[in-house]
Amino acid sequence: MKNGSILSIIKSSRPQLSYAAETRVSIVSVAYSQSELLQKEVFLVELVDSMSKESMAHLKAVYFLRPTSENIQKLRRQLANPRFGEYHLFFSNILKITQIQVLADSDEQEVVQQVQEFFADFCAIDPYHFTLNMHMNHIYMLPTVIDPPSSQSFCDRAVDGIAAVFLALKRRPVIRYQRASDIAKRIAQETAKLMYEQESGLFDFRRTEISPLLLVIDRRDDPVTPLLNQWTYQAMVHELIGIQDNKVDLRNIGKVPQDQQEVVLSSEQDAFFKANMYENFGDLGMNIKRMVDEFQQIAKCNQNIQTVEDMAKFVDNYPEYRKMQGNVSKHVTMVTEMSRIVEERKLMLVSETEQELACNGGQLAAFEAVTNLLNNEIVSDVDRLRLVMLYALRYEKESPVQLMQLFNKLASRSAKYKSGLVQFLLKQAGVDKRTGDLYGNRDLLNIARNMARGLKGVENVYTQHQPLLFQTMESIIKGRLRDVDYPFVGNHFQQGRPQEVVIFIVGGTTYEEARTVALHNAANSGTRFILGGSVVLNSKRFLKDLEEAQRISRTNSVV
């Protein structure tokens, strides 16, 4: 792991087969482009759910599936009447003995050539950032007294994903969790049970001098980061347009060419994106202009074809030229659309107040700024809601009367506002529920650091916020992560500073946090971090999960 990443592990060699059937399309699509699959001699890819009945006995097929009961049954039915000459079965996680027995009994025509566990039950969207793409992500935000049956499947999926990451890395970690979170504790304990009891032989890898660390924490400890507008490229695209499995849907953006309606935004497949994914919006604009200028120079040269040699040279370079043209078009389209949204929603004005609420004190000035923006006709309903939430999270204890005034104003100004949503957020992620020093005003060291930052000034008012994760990583590196707040599971303790750390956020990660991890890993050789979570959040998804959790809580309280 020191030199590698979770993405490079998934991209290790695969068998060369003619056909691929899968249920985990996102796992494959973030690791391999279509052209890379063709190079591996995979000519056809289908989802198991949508496969035709046409016989293709001349083809070998590789299946890549999660080892769920549902998938085993689908496979059993297909093996009873096989379409292909050979079946090579790969499962993304641990297979049960009973499942292997079902497959063996179903293979009456002996078409199955191999069955393997290929531990990739997670979506490696960046070298040090993975997600589990969990559908019922609101489960983590439900009060403890509400324990629907789906909460167990939520925890099971989290444990499966975490286990697959460590099996891929060939490591067994010591495990810590956030004491204040019941769901983080549950996931940590069930993961430990799997690794140290149920499947201890599978996790019995050669031990390193210092065990790696798995830290399971709760999104509710930092509800501020997913509520903020973003101003660095990758995070901004996700906030304003949306990224799903490294793909961006541009169909709703004006007149976009057919081949640009869904574009890939991957650091593995796009050199410009890799170089600029963490750049702020101002620098990004300059870099895109430079890329456009370079492309125009090449295009001008290509127009000047005078000899047969010139023509031959153009034809040789044409695929690269077309690729560059598509890349330029893709980035220009996205930056143009984001600029339009920033202007339309007056996000620079809104974001300046957001950053002040997240990073600096001054309750009276904050109240005045938020009130002015609530009264501004141009500010959108969702931006008003986020501003009141950010104010409430910071000043819930200091100004209850003014907070109530903001609640009332929000309800009167925003027709779509769901009554009590801000109060529900405070109940779930307010100061009494949080462990970390979210605003840097509890811990003497953090207060001093914030004062020093204030005296020095900030380089960019829009990107001054640092997620709480930054402090957590610093505490791990310096051995200051308090046992009382983040206890160990069982009797497996850490001796010395860990060199490998996986932080799993129940409730989801953000691209701002992924940037924090990537910049740390690029600058430091001592401790390497991997960040993972149940989903990748933007403010829209965070608010959607919050609304769903509130709806379920109200339904249960009525009953």
N, C-alpha and C positions, 0 to 999 in steps of 0.2 A: 504493500500500500504506500510505502514511502515515495516511490517514484510513479506509481500507477494511480488509477482512479476507478471508481465503480463503473464508469463508462467503458474504460479500456478492458475491464474484466469481461463485460458482456460481449465486446467485439472480438474476443478470442475465437479461434477458428471453429467453423461449423462444417458439417458434412456437405459435400457438393451433391445436391439432389435436384430433380427437375421440378418439383412441385412442393408447395408449402401450405399447410392448413393450420390455422391458429385461432385461439380465442384472445390471446394477449397481444393484439395488434399494436398497442401503444408501446409496449416493451421493445418490440422489434423496430418500429418506425423511428424511434428516437436514436437508435444505435446504427441502423442501416438505411441508406437511401435506396431508392428503387434500382438505380444503376449499380450500386454495390451488390445488391441481391443478384442481379443478372450476372455480375462477374463471378459469383459463387455458383453459377449455373442453376439458379432458381428462376424458372420462366413464368410461373403462375402462382399467385397468392390468393387464397380464399379464406373467408371466415368459416369456421365449422358450422355455424348456424345457417349460412346462406349457400351451402354447397349444392351443386346440381347432382342429378342422379346418373349423369353420363359416365359410361365405363371408360377408364383410361388405363387399361392393364399394361400398356407400354411404359407408363411413368412410375418412377419411385416417388413416394410421398414422405415428407417429414411433417409430423404434427407437433405443434408447440402449444401446450395447454397448461392451465392451472389444474392441480389435482383435486378438483371439486367433485362431489358425488354426481352432480348434473353432467359434467364433462365426461366422466367415466361412463355414464349411461349412454350418452351420445356416441361415444367411441365404440361401446359394446354393440350398439345397433348397426354402426357402419362396418364393423368387422364381421358381422353376421352375413353381410352381402357386400364384400369388398369391391371397390371401384378400381383400385390400383394394384400393380404387380407386387410392390413391396411397401411396407409401412415401417417407418422409423419414428418411434414415439419419444418425445422429449417433454418432461414435465418441469414446470418452473419452481417446484418446491418438493417437499418430502412426500413420497408416496406411502400409503399404508399397505401393509401386507395383504389385507383383504381386497384392496383395489387391484393389486398385482394379480391376485387370484382370479378376480372377475375378468380381467383382460386375458389371462391365460385360457380360461374356460371359453371365452368368446372367439378365440383365434383358431377355429376348427380347420380353416383352410391353410393355416401356417404361413400367413403373409407377413406377420410381424417379425422384422429382422433384429430390432433392438428396442429396449426400453431404458431410458436414462433419466436421471434427475439432473437438470441443468439449472442451477440455483440463480434465477433472475426474476423473482417474483416482485419486482419493483420497476419503476420507470425512471431510468437514469437520464434526466433531462440535461444535466450538465456534468462535467467531470466530478464535482464534489457536491452534487445536489440531486436528491431523488424524491419521488412522490409515489404514493400508493393509489392515487386517484379514487379515493373512497367516496361512494355516492351519498351515504347518509352522514355527512360530516357534522351536521348539527347535533348529533348524539352527545358529543363531548360537552356541549354547553347546557345540557339538561341538569336541573337540580338533582342531587343524589337520591332524594326520596322517589323520584320518577325513574324507574329502572325497566324500560320496555324490553321485550325479548330481543329486539334488534341491537341492544347495547352489547350483548354477548358476541354476536356476529361481528360487530364493529371492533371489539377488542381482539377477537380471533384473527381478523384480517390484519390488524396492526402487528400482532405477534408473528404471524406468518411472514409478513414483509420484512420485519426486522431480522428474523431468523435467516431469511434468504440472503440478506445483505452480509451477515457475518459468515454464512457458509460460503458465499462467493469470495469473501476476503480471507477465508480459512483462519478465522479467529474466534475465540470464545472470550467475551469481555467480562469485566466486573460491571455490575449494574447499579445505577443510582437513579433516584426519581425525586420529583418535587413533592415534598411531604404534604403540602396544602391541597394537592389535587388527588381526589379519589380515583379518577380514571387513569391518571399517570401511574399511580401506585399499582392499580390492577394490571395494567399492561406490563409494567416492569416485573411484577411478581410472576405473572404467567409466562413471560419470556424466560425468566430465570428457571422456572420449573421445567420448561421445554429443554433448555440448554444443559442444565445440570442434573436432571432426573430422567425425563421421558426419552430424550435422544442424546444422552451424555456421550455415548460412543461416537456418534456422528460429529459432535463438536470437540472431540478429543484431539485437537491439533497440537503440533509441537509448540511448547510454551515459549513465549518471549520473556525476557527478564522482567519487564513491566507489562502487566496485562493491559490490553486496550480498555477503553471506558465506553459504556453506553449510558447516556443520560437521557431520561424520558421526562419531558417537561410539558406544561399545559399552555396552550395559546392564550388563555385568559390572563396569564401573568404579564403579557404585553399586548393589550388590545389596541394600543396606539398605532403601532407600525402598520397593520393592515388598513387603518382608517385614513392614512395620509396620502395625499397626492405624491406622485413620484416624478423625479426629474433626471433619472439616468436611463439610458436607452431601453434595455430589456425590461426593467421594472415599469417604465412609462408605457411601453407598448401593451403590457399586460393590464395596466390600470385603465388605459383609455380605449383600447381596442379589444384586447383579450388574446391570450396564448393558450392553446391546448395541445399538449404533447409536442411542443416546439413548432406548432403550425398556427398561422394567423389567418383568419377568415376575413377576406377583404370584399366579399360580395356585396355588402351594403354600402360600399364607399364609391359613389359616383360611377363614372365610366372606367371600369378596370378591364384590361384585356382578358380574354378567356383563360389564358395560361397563367394569369397573375391573381386569380380569384381566391386561391388558397396558396399561401407561400410558406416555405420552411424557414424558420429562424433558429439556426443551430450553430453553435460555436465550432462544432466538428466539421460542418459542411460549408461554412461561409466565412472566409478570411476577414472580410470587412466587419462583419458582425462580431467576430471573435475579438478584433482589435478595439471595437467601440461599444461593446455591450454594457460596460460600466462607466462610460463617459457621460458627462452632464449634457443637457439639451443644447446649450450654447456651443460647446466644443464639437458636438455631433454635427450641428449645422455646418460648421466650417469644414469638417472632414468630408461630409457628403458633397459639398461644393467642389472640393479638391478631386474627389472621385469622379464627379460629372465632367470636370475639366479634362481629366486624364482620358476618359472615355471619348470625349469629343475630339481630342487629338488623334486617337486611334481611328475613329470613324472617318476623320478627314483624310488620313493616310490611305484608308481602304477605298475612298472615292477616287483616288488618283492612280487607277490601274491602267497602265499603258502598254505593258509587254506581257508575253506569255508567262514569263517568270513571275511577274507581279501577280498575275491571275492564280498561278499555282500556289504562290505564297499565301494569298488570301484564302483559297480553298483549304489549305492546310490549317490555317489559324481560325477558320470560321467557327468551329465548335466552341473554342475558347472565347471568341468574339461574341457569339450568341449568349454564352453563359454570363459574360460580363455585362452585356446589354440587359439581360433579365435581372441581374443583381442590382444594377444601377436603378432600373425602373422600380424594383421592389422597395428599396430603401427610400427613394424619393417619394413614392406613393405613401408610405407609412409616415414619414416625417411631415409631409404636406398635410395629411389627415390629422395628425396629432396637433400640428400648429393651428389648424382650423378649430379643433375642439378647445384648445387652450384659450383661443381668442373668444370663441362663442360663449364659453362658461366663465370667462374672466378668471382663469385658474391661477394666474400669477398673483392677483390680488387676494384670492382665497387662500392660496398656499402660503403666502407670507404670514397670515394670521395663524394658520395651522402650525407652522414651524415655531412661531412664538409660543403657542399653547403647549407644544411638545417639549420645547427646549428651554424656555426662559420663564422666570417668575413675573409677578405684576398682575394681580387679580383684577384691579380696577380697570387698568388699560385693556386687559383681555376681554372683560365684560363689555366695555364700550366698543371694541373692535368687532366682536361677535354680533352685538346688537345692530351695529351699522350694516353689517353684511346681511343680516336677517331682513333688514328693511330695504335692501338693494334689490330692485325688481329683476336685475340681470342675473343674480345668483340663483342657481338651480335648486330644486327641492332637495336633491340628494346631497349637494354641497352644504346646504343649511343644516341638514340632519347631522352630517359628519362634524361640522363646526361645534354644534351643541354637545355632541358626544365627547369630543376632545376637551371642551371646556368642563363638562361634568366630571370626566375622569380625573382632571387635574384639581378641580376646586370643589369637589362634592362636600367636603367637611368645612371649607372656609366660608362659603357664601350660599347657604341653603335658600335664602329669600331671593337672591338674584338668580339662582339656578331655576327656581320655580317661575320667575318672570320669563326666563328664556324658554322653558317648556311651553308656557302659555303662548308666547309669541310664535314659536315653531308650529304649534298646533293651528294657530290662526293663519299663518302665512303659507303653510304647506298642506295642500289638500290631500296628498297621498300619505301623510304621516300617520303611522299606526300608533295609537295612543299607548303610552307606557313603555315604548321600546327603549328609550334612554334609561328609564328607571330599571328595566329588566337587565340592561347591560351593566349598570352599577351593582345590581344584586349579584350578578355572575362574575364580574371582573372589576369590582370596585376596590378601593384601598384595603378594606378588611379581608379581602380574598387573596390579595397578591403577596407573593413572597419577595420578589426582587425589588431593588431600589429604582423604580421605573423613571422617576424624575430627578434622580441624583440628589435628593434632599434629605435622605435618612442617614446615610453613611458619611462620616467626616471626610473620608478620602474623596468621595464623589463630589461633595460640596466644594472642596478645595479645587478639584479638577474643573468643575463648572465655572468657578470664579476665574481661574486662569484662562479658560477659553473665552470668557466674557471680556477680559482685559485685552487679550490678543486680537479679539474680533474674529469673525468667521469669514472664510474665503468666499462662500456662496450662501446667501440667506436661505435659499430654497433646498439646500442639501446639508444643512447643519445637523439634522437629526441623526442620532445613532441608535439602532435598535438595542433593546435590553440584552439581546444575545451577545453583543460586543462585550458587555460587562461580564456575562456568564463565562465567555471564553477566556477573558483575562483572569478571572478567578480560578479557572481550571489550570491555566498555565502556571500561575503563581502559587497553586496549592491552597487557595483561600476559599474554596467552595465549602460552605459550612455544612458539616455532617447533620446538624440539627435541622437544617432546611432541606437538605438533599441527602437523605440517608441511603446507605448501601442495602441491597437486598441480600438476605442470608448472612453468612459469615465470610464472604469473599470481599476482602478490602484491597484498597490501592496502596501499593508501596512505591513512593516516588512519583514523579510527574509523568502522566501518560503521554506516549508519543503518538498514539492513534485514538481519536475520539469520534464517536458517532453521536450526534445530538438529534433526537427524534421529538418533534413538536406535535403533540396530539391536538388536532384542530387545524393544523396546516402551517406551512412556511410562507414566506414572502420572497420575492426576488431581491428586495433590499437586504434581507438577511443572507440570502445566497451570495450576494455581492460582498458582504462583510466577511464571509467564510473564504471566498475565492481570493480576496485581496490579502487576507491573513496568510493563506497557504502559499501565495506567491512571494510573500515577503519574509516568511519565517520557515526555518528548517527544523525547528525543535519539535513542535506538536502539530500534527496534521489533523484537520477537522473534516468530517463529512456531515452534511445537514440533510435531514429527511423529515417528512411529515405526511399526514393523511391526505392533504391536497395542497395545491399552490394557490394561495389567496390573492385576490385584489379586494378593494373595498366593496364592490358589488357582491362578491361571493360571501364575504364576511357578514355583510348586512342580511343577505338571504338566509344564511345559517342562523343568525340571531333571531330573525323573524319567525323561522320555522320552530326554533326551540321555545320561543315565547308562545306560539300558538299551541304547541303540545302541552306546555306548562299550564296554560289557561284551561285547556280541555280537561286536564287531569284534576285541577283544583275545583272545577265545576262538578265533576263526578264525585 
